[in-house]
């Protein structure tokens, strides 16, 4: 049997027969029970495809052998650890042999991924072993002992100059990276997404996500979304004069108004949150067409869009394509945050084990700094022969980053407080690495030619930035002494305020970590809440020059396409614009999220914050900074604060804050309509008011809905484009509400308001216009946009009624 290189975890769309066999055997084992000899014989057949040993005792890995090892792991996890006593020693033997193994290079025409095959295989094998350790208390200590022993062996290999060769660079170092990236990480509880609650649901999720079975491959519907424009042909036969006036707008053209981070917070509070890793292709609340709701029960229309429009890859593509990627980073990307909760996907390590990892990290750090000749060796012997799947341009820095990511996740996932000595050891080690990385960022940024010369490689500058970004959350969790807290907070605040750094945009991930760290540090230590609030307030509302540069870059690229007179932007200009837009959203959203954390931990600062924001907003004309950007930042900050504080019951601060924010928004809308504020700001305000409705703010719900009705009637027949823009945003907000409404009473209330608004708009059109043709045109334009929204809400109501009747019918049949 020839080597199989189109592996599922290497991006192939078809899985090898041995992996499919393992999955079928696991299913048969679970359904038929233990002691089935035929199944055990077929599992032994899988073992016959394992990598073979050479005369020197080294394993020779190729596609066939890797598939067989992975298939064994899939069988174990999906059969609820059947035959574990027999199969685990074989997996551990393969794992221990990675340090001295030989690898066959895959054909370049077949291998499509961007990380080395040895790294991907080590990552998968380590993930399987860690999942077994999390599910089997009996073998947990043995597996962790093998994991740490493997790190020791790789560290020793990298420290020996005499052993340095291309095999070590192309295969052994990637193996170490794969082990570190998966070390201790397990699938979150109840993340299978299939409704099962048995013990091996985590295992099924892990294997089904990294190696999707054929039944999980998605098929695209040929029909697509149903749009109003698809009704044109039918209407043309009877009402030809109305055909051209029908809005050419499909249901999916509605814009989602919730960022992922806000949607996760809202859905979690409503106890309807789907675990984010169970739907990696979905993102945020968004309106869907009536046909889309037939694919699942009412209330399942979640995470299907993102107002930031950031494309998120599948879990397998992310982990096997992106250097130094981890489960935690992927979860955070899904949630629209810098980091997510680490307690769900990390094994609980003892202090002895953590101390061993810390010592290994220190040893590698000393090796890296003590062997400057490693860079010369790499440039002379590795770079000229670098395959297309090898993205690294340094020998040790990727391993240092992976160690930092591991330490970061470990300290954030600890359920118990670490001893003072171990905490101090970790803190000093991470702090020294943080300072060194910051120095490298400043020194490497100016070498533009060197950065460009790396091409598709992960540059030293990028590795230094990521190392600094990984250090910040770890330090936030480790500091405990007052002087250390003050020192770290001053360091982070100064970094956020310092606008003289030219590399601030290039080190965006570090900036995001700093903004995140300011909010988290204020959560742990209330004493710095005021300083943190002032820093974040200035960053958003001055605004910071970093935000100004990003906004200017986005506007410049968009303006260049408009000036050129072409139908659209070039691919390069559009890519630059999208990158600047995504980065602007990330930086701003992270700062706003940290601002909300500070206000939640110290509600006494809310009144000060609202007063400060109001003063800056209405006096912004006198500012020399970007007033339009400041306006948008203010509106987004207030809307997010009102949403996050909805559950704050201390002195009714949550409801009082929402009322103050809605009043502020109403005053701002009046100034927009009198053209004292930019017209585009009105749409942002309406979007934030819609977010308040979706979040469930009962004290202001009716006030906002009444405002929406008033705006709709007032601007429905106005000629200025600004009025039409406001009306479109109101209808878009209604569409988002229709997609996210959950309670039956709320559903009826929203449907009633939409129907009432539909009638009011029709009456207003007939009262104000005397020309019959104009009446038809205006009625079609204004009311046609509401029809999809009413259809979504009406169909949701009909589905609820149908579900109730079906349940009643089943009960009656069961009784009979």
VOLUMBA-503009 format. One line per 8 residues: for each residue x, y, z of C-alpha. Coordinates in steps of 0.25 Angstrom, whole numbers, m for minus. Example, Ala and Ser with C-alpha at 12.3 -4.5 7.8 and 13.67 -1.06 7.14 Angstrom:
49,m18,31 | 55,m4,29
! end
This chain:
0,0,0 | 7,13,m4 | 8,25,5 | m5,33,7 | m2,48,7 | m16,54,5 | m19,52,20 | m31,59,26
m23,67,36 | m14,72,24 | m26,78,18 | m31,66,9 | m46,66,6 | m45,50,6 | m41,42,18 | m32,30,17
m39,17,18 | m32,13,31 | m38,25,38 | m52,22,33 | m50,8,38 | m46,13,52 | m58,21,53 | m68,10,48
m61,0,58 | m63,10,70 | m77,12,67 | m79,m3,66 | m72,m5,79 | m81,5,86 | m94,m1,81 | m91,m16,82
m83,m16,95 | m70,m21,100 | m63,m34,96 | m65,m34,81 | m54,m42,76 | m56,m38,61 | m55,m23,65 | m42,m26,73
m36,m33,61 | m39,m22,51 | m33,m12,61 | m21,m21,61 | m21,m19,46 | m20,m4,47 | m8,m7,56 | m1,m14,45
0,m1,37 | 8,6,48 | 22,12,44 | 33,2,43 | 46,3,50 | 59,4,43 | 72,m5,47 | 76,6,56
63,6,64 | 57,19,58 | 43,20,53 | 41,24,39 | 28,32,37 | 20,33,25 | 6,36,21 | 1,22,23
7,20,37 | 2,34,42 | m12,30,37 | m11,17,45 | m7,24,58 | m17,35,57 | m28,24,54 | m24,17,67
m26,30,74 | m40,32,68 | m44,18,71 | m40,20,86 | m47,34,87 | m60,30,80 | m61,16,86 | m61,22,101
m46,18,102 | m49,3,98 | m36,m6,98 | m29,5,105 | m19,m4,113 | m15,m10,100 | m14,2,91 | m9,13,100
5,7,101 | 6,7,86 | 3,21,85 | 12,25,96 | 23,17,89 | 21,25,76 | 21,38,84 | 34,35,91
40,32,78 | 37,45,71 | 50,52,76 | 59,42,68 | 49,38,56 | 51,40,42 | 41,46,32 | 38,45,18
36,58,11 | 22,58,4 | 21,62,m10 | 20,77,m12 | 9,76,m22 | 0,68,m12 | 3,74,1 | m5,87,2
m3,91,17 | 6,102,22 | 12,95,34 | 22,83,34 | 16,69,34 | 23,65,46 | 18,77,54 | 3,74,50
5,59,53 | 11,63,67 | 0,72,70 | m11,62,66 | m4,51,75 | m2,60,87 | m16,65,86 | m21,50,86
m12,47,98 | m17,59,106 | m31,56,103 | m29,42,108 | m22,48,121 | m34,57,123 | m44,45,122 | m36,34,129
m31,37,143 | m24,24,143 | m14,28,132 | m14,43,134 | 0,43,142 | 7,33,133 | 3,42,120 | 7,55,126
20,48,130 | 23,44,116 | 19,58,111 | 29,65,120 | 39,55,117 | 38,57,102 | 40,72,104 | 53,69,112
58,60,101 | 55,71,90 | 61,82,99 | 74,74,100 | 74,71,85 | 73,86,82 | 84,90,92 | 94,80,86
102,88,75 | 107,75,69 | 93,70,66 | 89,82,59 | 85,78,44 | 74,79,34 | 67,67,40 | 66,75,54
62,88,47 | 51,82,37 | 45,71,46 | 50,71,61 | 47,85,64 | 33,85,57 | 30,72,66 | 34,80,78
25,92,74 | 13,82,71 | 15,76,85 | 15,90,92 | 3,95,84 | m5,83,89 | 1,81,102 | m10,80,113
m21,85,104 | m34,77,104 | m48,79,97 | m57,88,106 | m68,80,113 | m81,78,106 | m76,83,93 | m80,72,84
m92,81,79 | m101,68,77 | m108,69,90 | m102,56,96 | m98,57,110 | m90,44,112 | m75,44,116 | m69,43,102
m76,55,96 | m63,63,97 | m56,52,90 | m66,52,78 | m64,67,77 | m49,66,77 | m48,56,66 | m61,61,58
m55,75,58 | m41,71,54 | m45,59,45 | m59,62,40 | m67,49,37 | m73,49,23 | m87,51,29 | m82,64,35
m78,70,22 | m87,82,18 | m95,82,5 | m99,96,m1 | m113,97,m4 | m115,101,m19 | m127,109,m16 | m120,119,m7
m127,130,1 | m141,134,m4 | m141,149,m7 | m152,159,m11 | m146,160,m24 | m150,146,m27 | m164,150,m27 | m163,160,m38
m166,151,m50 | m179,147,m43 | m184,161,m40 | m180,166,m54 | m192,158,m60 | m202,166,m52 | m196,179,m48 | m185,182,m58
m184,196,m52 | m180,191,m39 | m169,182,m44 | m158,192,m45 | m161,198,m31 | m159,185,m23 | m146,186,m15 | m136,177,m21
m132,172,m7 | m131,158,m2 | m133,154,12 | m118,152,15 | m115,166,11 | m119,171,25 | m106,175,33 | m104,169,46
m102,179,57 | m96,171,68 | m81,168,69 | m77,154,73 | m73,158,87 | m86,165,90 | m94,153,84 | m87,143,93
m90,151,105 | m105,153,101 | m107,139,98 | m100,133,110 | m109,142,119 | m121,136,112 | m116,122,114 | m117,119,99
m102,120,96 | m97,109,87 | m83,105,91 | m75,114,81 | m66,102,77 | m78,94,73 | m81,104,61 | m67,109,56
m73,114,43 | m83,123,50 | m81,136,57 | m92,145,62 | m107,149,61 | m112,152,48 | m125,152,41 | m129,140,33
m139,137,22 | m152,129,26 | m146,117,18 | m133,117,27 | m142,115,39 | m147,102,34 | m133,96,36 | m134,96,51
m143,99,63 | m147,113,66 | m136,120,74 | m125,113,67 | m122,124,58 | m109,129,65 | m95,133,61 | m98,134,46
m91,147,43 | m83,158,49 | m84,173,48 | m69,173,47 | m69,164,35 | m56,156,39 | m54,143,32 | m52,131,42
m46,118,37 | m50,104,41 | m43,99,53 | m35,89,45 | m30,99,35 | m27,108,46 | m19,99,55 | m11,92,43
m9,105,35 | m5,115,45 | 8,115,52 | 8,115,67 | m7,114,68 | m15,108,80 | m29,104,84 | m30,116,93
m26,126,82 | m37,120,73 | m48,120,83 | m44,135,86 | m45,138,71 | m59,132,71 | m63,140,83 | m58,153,77
m48,154,89 | m33,154,92 | m34,142,101 | m45,133,105 | m47,125,118 | m36,115,120 | m42,107,130 | m50,98,121
m39,93,111 | m27,91,120 | m23,79,129 | m21,82,144 | m6,81,146 | 1,79,159 | 11,89,164 | 22,79,162
18,78,147 | 17,93,146 | 31,95,152 | 37,85,142 | 31,92,130 | 36,105,136 | 50,99,137 | 49,94,123
45,108,118 | 57,114,125 | 67,104,119 | 62,107,105 | 63,122,108 | 77,120,112 | 80,112,100 | 74,122,91
82,133,97 | 95,125,98 | 96,121,84 | 96,133,74 | 103,124,64 | 89,117,62 | 85,128,53 | 97,127,44
95,112,43 | 80,114,39 | 83,124,28 | 94,116,22 | 88,102,23 | 73,103,25 | 68,115,17 | 73,111,3
67,97,4 | 54,102,12 | 41,94,6 | 29,102,4 | 22,96,16 | 33,101,26 | 29,115,31 | 40,117,41
53,126,39 | 59,124,53 | 63,112,61 | 58,115,75 | 48,127,75 | 36,119,71 | 39,109,82 | 40,120,92
26,126,87 | 20,112,89 | 25,111,103 | 20,125,106 | 6,121,101 | 6,108,109 | 10,116,122 | 0,126,119
m11,116,118 | m7,108,130 | m6,120,140 | m20,125,134 | m26,111,136 | m22,108,151 | m33,106,160 | m25,107,172
m14,118,176 | 0,114,173 | 10,115,184 | 17,128,186 | 31,122,182 | 26,116,169 | 18,129,165 | 30,137,167
38,128,159 | 28,129,147 | 26,144,149 | 41,147,148 | 43,137,136 | 31,143,128 | 35,157,132 | 49,156,127
44,150,114 | 34,161,113 | 45,172,114 | 54,165,104 | 43,163,94 | 39,178,95 | 54,182,92 | 54,173,80
41,179,75 | 48,193,75 | 61,188,69 | 55,179,58 | 44,188,53 | 53,197,46 | 59,186,37 | 48,187,27
57,180,16 | 60,168,26 | 45,167,29 | 41,167,14 | 52,157,11 | 45,146,19 | 34,145,10 | 24,135,15
32,132,27 | 29,136,41 | 38,147,43 | 46,150,56 | 39,163,57 | 25,156,57 | 30,145,67 | 35,156,76
22,163,76 | 14,150,79 | 23,147,90 | 20,160,97 | 6,158,94 | 6,145,101 | 14,150,113 | 3,161,117
m9,151,121 | 1,142,128 | 7,154,136 | m7,159,139 | m11,146,146 | 3,144,153 | 5,158,160 | 0,159,174
9,168,182 | 5,183,182 | 18,188,176 | 17,178,165 | 3,182,162 | 6,197,161 | 18,194,153 | 11,185,143
m1,195,142 | 8,207,139 | 15,199,129 | 2,195,121 | m4,209,123 | 9,216,118 | 9,206,106 | m5,209,102
m3,224,104 | 10,225,96 | 7,230,82 | 21,232,78 | 24,217,75 | 24,216,60 | 23,201,61 | 9,201,68
1,197,56 | 11,186,53 | 10,181,67 | m5,181,67 | m6,167,75 | 3,173,86 | m6,185,87 | m18,177,88
m12,169,99 | m9,182,106 | m23,187,105 | m28,174,110 | m18,173,121 | m22,187,126 | m37,183,128 | m33,169,134
m23,175,144 | m34,185,148 | m43,174,151 | m33,167,160 | m29,180,167 | m39,191,169 | m29,200,174 | m25,203,159
m39,204,154 | m39,219,153 | m25,220,145 | m30,209,136 | m43,216,133 | m35,229,130 | m26,222,121 | m37,215,113
m45,227,112 | m34,235,106 | m31,224,97 | m45,224,91 | m50,238,92 | m37,247,89 | m36,238,81 | m23,231,81
m14,233,69 | m14,218,66 | m29,218,64 | m27,231,55 | m17,224,47 | m25,212,44 | m38,220,41 | m29,229,32
m24,216,25 | m38,211,23 | m43,224,18 | m31,226,9 | m33,213,2 | m48,215,0 | m46,229,m6 | m35,224,m15
m45,215,m22 | m55,226,m23 | m45,236,m29 | m40,226,m39 | m54,225,m45 | m54,210,m46 | m66,201,m42 | m59,196,m30
m46,195,m23 | m34,187,m28 | m32,174,m20 | m20,180,m13 | m27,193,m9 | m39,185,m4 | m30,176,4 | m23,187,10
m36,194,13 | m42,181,19 | m29,179,28 | m30,193,33 | m45,192,36 | m43,179,43 | m31,184,52 | m39,196,55
m51,188,60 | m42,179,68 | m34,190,75 | m47,198,78 | m55,186,83 | m44,181,92 | m43,195,98 | m58,196,100
m58,182,106 | m48,186,116 | m55,199,119 | m68,191,122 | m60,182,132 | m55,194,139 | m69,200,141 | m74,186,145
m64,184,156 | m66,198,161 | m80,203,158 | m77,216,166 | m69,221,153 | m81,220,144 | m86,234,147 | m73,240,145
m71,232,132 | m85,237,126 | m82,251,130 | m68,251,124 | m73,245,111 | m85,255,110 | m75,267,112 | m65,262,102
m76,258,91 | m83,272,91 | m70,280,92 | m63,271,81 | m64,283,71 | m53,290,78 | m44,278,77 | m33,277,67
m34,262,67 | m43,253,58 | m56,257,62 | m64,247,54 | m56,236,59 | m58,241,73 | m73,242,71 | m74,227,66
m65,223,78 | m74,230,88 | m87,224,82 | m81,210,82 | m75,211,96 | m88,216,102 | m96,205,95 | m87,194,100
m87,199,114 | m102,200,114 | m102,185,109 | m92,180,119 | m98,187,131 | m112,182,129 | m110,172,140 | m104,182,150
m114,183,161 | m106,191,171 | m115,204,173 | m122,201,160 | m109,206,153 | m112,197,141 | m126,202,138 | m121,216,141
m109,215,132 | m118,210,121 | m128,221,122 | m117,231,122 | m111,225,110 | m124,225,102 | m127,239,106 | m113,243,101
m116,235,88 | m129,243,86 | m122,256,87 | m111,252,78 | m122,247,67 | m128,261,68 | m115,267,65 | m113,258,53
m126,261,48 | m123,276,49 | m109,273,42 | m101,278,54 | m95,264,55 | m91,255,43 | m102,247,36 | m95,234,37
m95,235,52 | m110,233,52 | m109,219,47 | m99,216,57 | m108,221,68 | m120,213,63 | m111,200,62 | m107,202,77
m122,204,81 | m125,191,74 | m114,184,82 | m121,189,95 | m134,183,90 | m127,170,86 | m120,169,100 | m133,170,107
m133,184,115 | m148,184,119 | m147,198,125 | m144,204,111 | m150,194,102 | m163,202,99 | m157,215,99 | m147,210,88
m158,203,80 | m167,216,80 | m155,224,76 | m153,214,64 | m168,216,60 | m167,231,61 | m154,231,52 | m160,221,42
m173,230,40 | m165,243,40 | m155,239,30 | m163,229,21 | m166,239,10 | m155,249,12 | m147,251,m1 | m133,254,5
m124,242,5 | m121,244,20 | m135,241,23 | m135,229,15 | m122,224,22 | m129,226,35 | m141,218,31 | m132,207,25
m125,206,38 | m138,205,46 | m143,194,37 | m129,187,39 | m131,188,54 | m145,182,53 | m139,170,45 | m128,167,55
m139,167,66 | m147,158,58 | m135,148,56 | m132,148,71 | m145,149,79 | m147,138,88 | m159,139,97 | m173,137,92
m178,150,98 | m167,158,92 | m170,151,79 | m184,155,79 | m181,169,83 | m171,171,72 | m180,165,61 | m191,174,66
m182,186,65 | m177,183,51 | m192,181,46 | m196,194,53 | m184,201,46 | m187,195,33 | m201,201,34 | m196,214,39
m186,216,27 | m197,212,17 | m207,223,23 | m196,233,24 | m193,231,9 | m207,233,5 | m209,245,14 | m197,252,9
m197,249,m6 | m208,252,m16 | m202,246,m28 | m206,232,m30 | m193,227,m37 | m185,234,m26 | m193,227,m15 | m190,214,m22
m176,216,m23 | m174,221,m9 | m183,210,m3 | m174,200,m10 | m161,205,m6 | m165,208,9 | m173,196,11 | m166,186,3
m154,186,12 | m163,183,24 | m169,170,17 | m156,161,19 | m156,165,34 | m170,162,36 | m169,149,29 | m157,145,38
m165,148,51 | m178,142,45 | m171,129,41 | m165,128,55 | m179,130,61 | m185,119,52 | m173,110,55 | m175,111,70
m190,108,68 | m187,96,59 | m177,91,70 | m188,92,81 | m198,85,72 | m189,74,68 | m185,72,83 | m200,71,87
m202,61,75 | m191,52,80 | m196,52,94 | m210,48,89 | m205,37,80 | m197,32,91 | m209,31,100 | m217,24,90
! end
